[in-house]
Amino acid sequence: MSGAECESEMDCSDSDCGDTGYEDYYSTQPWDNETENHIDYNPQHRDPEYAVYECLRVDEVERLLNENVEVLSTNLQITPSLAKLYLHAHDWALQDILVKYQNNASNIINDSCIKLVQTIESSFHSNFHRSNICLVCLSSLPTDRFSNLSCGHSFCKECWGTHFETQISQGISTGISCMANDCNILAPEDFVLSILTKPIMRERYQQFVFRDYVKSHPQLRFCPGPNCQIVIRSKELCAKRVICNVCKTVFCFRCGMNYHAPTDCNTIKKWLTKCADDSETANYISAHTKDCPKCHICIEKNGGCNHMQCYNCKHEFCWMCLGDWKTHGSEYYECSRYKENPNIAHESVHAQAREALKKYLHYYERFEYQQAQLEAEIENLSWKIERAETTDRGDLENQMDIAEKRRITLLKDFLEV
């Protein structure tokens, strides 16, 4: 066999053995452009999981955000608070906002939830305002006790303060809107802070505002580590592994959950939701209960014969065929109709629910086992690394990394079934 034929056979065998799952996940290979004379041996460049990112403190993030705020505020000639609202509403896409403003300035100015120009109050509101009556508490107060947003709706400062404190206690900050009916104009940061007088509420509001700004920024992600204040910044929104340099938490930058490659973000999110919420409880209920055929309330059979009476509407029916008991016949303990028609739609639904519950429990038990084994392996190797000589630590760290990746790959198998 010639060398060319051998090389051709080897090329074909390599392509046949390729794992399409990994090729989809790691769509770009950094070494594709390497030439025969120039090979990059840097493992960071050859690792498809490698990501370029930086860990920022709170003050560094604020400085980064304020730079964009200053640019927008200068170009649009608006206050920094309004600039923050605009950037937050448009996911901090500064250049896109500037382009839209250059193409159609009125479209930016007349945003549905953010107004730059003071609008004229309605006659109903203006009459109350001139008479110094607050439309919320109906109190007659001096003019200096009133404040209004750019929409023109004016209320007393006490009512504004109560409104803001109520919203903040519910975790709302950048989404606080005007109190007037059918008015969705948002309250800028400087207006809210001018009304709030309690230091604890002002501090909480500023924390919530900062949280919302970071969450809306596509390049920023809070570290999910417990009590960690670090924010990760990455210029590419990819499902890559990032490690906090403070608490050492490893997570996926795109979704913020524990690193889960090669499983994609949507799959792991659905799985964790399935494990955490009541979706499988609903499957259990569907498998062990039936609805009353008259009022459709859920009924659980805990013994006895097939003669059922709904405690809600008192309807009497057969548990097996769900038929009316009055026309059922004399077979109280065995339903002949069920034998004659075994493919009743209701029974098919319950059988499917039982099978789904059985399948879920099968894979959930194995997922939990692999997760526990992964944590045990990391703990064991971490213990060995701490006690190893300096020359051996690099090898042990590589072993831990390989063991972690293999165990995570096993977890992926159970999620895809």
N, C-alpha and C positions, 0 to 999 in steps of 0.2 A: 504494500500500500504506500502511495506517495505521501510526502509530507503535506502537500496541499489538501489531499483527500482526508488525511487524519485531522488536520486543523479544521476542515469543514465539518467533519463529524463531531468534533468536540464542541464547535460553536452551536451546532444544532442541539446537542444534548444539553448544553447549558441553558439554552432558551426554553427547552421543553420542561426543565426542572424549575423554572422560575415560579415564585409564589406570587400570584396576582394580587392577593390581599395586601401583602407588604408593598408591592409596586404601587397600588392605589394610594396607600397611606403615605409612603415616602415617594411622592411623585417626582421630586427633583433629586438627582444624584450629583453631589458636588464634584465627583471625580470623572464625570462624563467627558470633560474637555481636556483631560490630562493627555499629554503626548508621551510617546515612548521615551523621550529624552528628559522629560520633566515630570516627576512624580512627587506629589505633595504628601509627605509622611506625617503631617500634622493631624492627629486623631480628631481634633475639633473640626477640621475642614472635611473630614471623611465621615463624620457622624451625622446621619440624617436628623437626629433629634437635637442637634446643637442649635441654640438660639442666641441671638445678640440682644441683650437687654441690660438694664441697669436698675439698681435698687435705690429708691429715693426716699428721703425723709419728708415729713409733712411740710416743713418750710421750703424745701426744694421744689415740691410739687406746687405750692402756692406761688412761688416765684415763676415757675413755668407757665401756670395758668394766667398770671397777671401780665405776662409779656403779651399774650394774645389779646387780653382785655384792653391793654393800652393801645395796641395797633388798631383794633376795631373802634374803640372810643374816639381816637384821633381822626380816623377816616370818616366816620359817620357823624362826628360832632355830637356825641351822646354821653351820658354819664357812665362811669364804670359799672354801676349796678345794672343798668339796662344792657350794656355790652355783655355782661355775664349771662343775663337771661337769654339774649340772642344766641350766644355761643352754646349755651347748654341746650337750647331748643333745637339747634342744628348740629349736635354732636361735635362741637368745637371745630367744625370745618371752616376755618377762618377764610381761606382763599375762596371757597365757594360762596360765602356770604358777600365778600368784596366784589366778586364777579357779578352776582345778582344785583347788588347795589348799583354798580356801574351801568348795567343793562336796563334796570327799572328801579329807580330809587323809591318810587311811591309804593311799590309792591313790598319792599322791606319795611318802610315806615308804617304801613297799614297792616301790619301783622295781626292775625285774628286774636292773639292772646297778649301781645305786647304793643303798646302804643307809645310813640315818641311825642306826639302832639296832643296837647290838652283839648279834649272834645267838649262841646257845649252840653251842659246838663239838660236832661229832659225837663219839661215845664213842671211836672209833678215834683221832682227832686229839687229844682231850683226854688220853687215856692216854699218848700220846707226849709231849705238852706237859708233863704232870706229871712225867714221867721225864726231862725236858730233853733229848729226842732230836729232832733236826731230821729231818723226813721226806724231805728232799731229799738231804742229804749224810750222813745217819745218824750225825751226830756228837753226842756228849753234851756239852752246853755249859751254862754258868750261865743262870739265868732272864733276867738283864738283857741277854743276847745275842740274845734273841728279840723279834720284832715281829709284829703281826698286823693285818689289815684288819678292817672292820666285820663281815665274814662269820665271823670267829672263827678262821680258819685261820692257824696260827702257824708261822713258819719262822725260821731264824737270819738275822741281818742280813747275813752274808756271802752267803748264797744269794739273799736279796732283792736285794742289790746286783748280783750277777752277772746275775740275771734282768732287772733294770732296764737295765743297760748293754747287754745283748743286744738288748732291744727298741728302745732308743734308737738303736743302731747300724743298725737296720733302718728308721729313720725313724718309729717308733711312739712316741707320747707320751700323748695323751689316751686312747688305746685300750689302755693297759697294764692287764692284769687279774691276778687272783690266780693263784698258781702251782698251787693245788690242782686236781685233776681235776674236770671238770664244774662249775667255779665261774667265773662270768663277772663277778664283782664288780670294778669298776674301782678303780684305785689313785688317790686324790686327789693333788693337786700337793704339798701339805705333807708327805704320807707319803713320796713319792718323794724329795723334797729332803732329808728327814731321814735317808734311807738312803745317798744318793749322797755320796761323799766327794771324788771327783776334780773339780777345778774345771772342766775341759774338758767333762766329762759333764754337770755341772750347767748350764753355759752352753748346751750343745747342747740339753738337754732343755727349758729355758726358751724357746729359740728355736722349737723344734718345737711347744710348747704354744701359743705366741702365734700361730704359723702356723695351727694347727688352729682356734683361736678365731676368727680373722679369716675363714677359709674358711667356717665354719659360720654366720657372721653375714650375713643377707641384704642388709644395707645397706652392707657393706664389700667392697672388692675391692683386692687387691694390684696395684700398677702393674707390668705385665709388662716394663718397660724393664730393660735389663741393669744389675745391681747397684743398682737403685733401691729405696729403703726406704719410699717414699711409699705410703700407703693412701688410696684414693678412697672417699668416703662419699656415697651418694645414697639419698634416702628412697624413691624409686620404682625398682623393679627392671625397667627397660626396656632395650631394645636401642638405647641412645643413645650418641652419640659423646662421649667424655670425653678430656681432654688433661691429662697430668701437668704441673704447673707447675714441676717440677724438671728432668726429663729430656726433656720435650716429647713423650713417647710418646702417640700417638693410638690408642685402642682402644675396643672395645665393652664397656660396663659389664656387660651381662648375662652374656656368655660369657668375657670377658677376652682375646679374640683381637683381631688387627688389625681396625680398623673395616671393616665389610663391607656396609653398607647399599647398595642395597636388598635384598640377599640375607639371608634369615633365619639365625639362629644354627645351627639344626639342619642346614641344607643346607651351610653353609660348613664345619661340623665334619665332616660325612660326606665332603665333598670332600677336605679336608686329610688326613683319615685314609686315604682311598683313595690319595692321592698318597704318603703317608709309609710306610704299612705294606706288608705283603706280599700284599695282596689281588690286585693285578694280576700279581704273580709267580705266584700260584695260578692265575690265568686263563691265563698263558703255559704253565704246566705242563699244565693241562687241554687246551690246544690242541695241544701237541706230544708228549704222552705218553698211554699207556693203562695200565689196570690189568690185571694178570694175572687171567684169569677164574677161576682156582682159588684162589690165596692173596691176590689183590687188592693185591699190591705194585705200586708205580709203576714202569713200564718205559719207557725212551726208546729209540726206534728210530733208529740213527745210520747206516743203510745196509743193503745186502744185500737178500735176497728177503723174502717175506712169512712164511717159516717162522721162528717165534720160539721160543726156549726160555727160560723164566723161570730166572734165576740163583738164585732162592730155593727154589722147590719143584720145579724141573726140568720143569715142565709144558710141553708143546709145543703151540702153537696157531698159528692164522693171524692175522696182524696186521690184516687187513682186516675179517674177519667175526668174529674172536675165537672161532672154532669149534675143536674138538679136531683136531689135525693128523692123528691116526690115521684119522679118518673124513672127512678133507677131500678126498681124491682125488689125482690126479696132476698137477694144475695148480699147480706150485710157485711160479711167478713172476706168475701172474695169478689172482685169486680170482673164479671164476664165480659163486659164491654171492653175492658182493657186488653183482654186476651184477643178479642175479635179485631181490635184496631191498635196494634202495638206501636204504630208510627205517629202517635198523636204529637202535634207540634210542640205542645208545652213540655212533654216528656223529653223530646229531642233537645230542647234548650237546656233542661236540667242535666241531661246526660253530658252534653258538651261542657257545661260549667264544671261538672265533677271531674271530667277528664282534664280540663284546663288547670284546675286546682292541683290535681295529682302531678301534672307535668311541672307546674311551677315549683311545688315543694321538692321535687326530685332535683331540679337544677339549683334551687336556692340552697339546699343543703351542701351541694358540692361547691358552689360559689363561696359560701361561708367557710368551708374547710380550707379552700385554697387561700382565702384572705387571711385566715388564722395562721396558716403555714408560712405565708409571706412575712407577716409580722414577726413570727418566731425566728425565721431565718435572718432577718435584718437585725433583730436583737442579739442573736447568737454571734453573728459576724462582727457587730459593733463592739461586743464585749471582747472578742479576740483582737480587734484592731487596737483597742485601748491598751491591751497588755502586750502587744507585739513589739518587736524591735523596730527601729526606724527603717531598716533596710527591708523588712517584710511587710510594712504597712501598705505599700503601693499594690503589691500582689493581692493582699486580702481585700483591699478596696475594690479592685477589679473583679474579684470573685463575688463580692456582695452585689456589685452592679449587674453582673451576668445573672446571678440567682434571682434578683429582683425582676429583671426583664423577662426571664423565662416564666416566673410565676404569674406575672401580669398577663403574659400571652395565654397561659392556661385559663385565666379568668375570662379572657375574651371568648374562648370556645363556648363557655356556658351561656354567654350573653347572646350569641348568634343563633342558638338553637330555637 
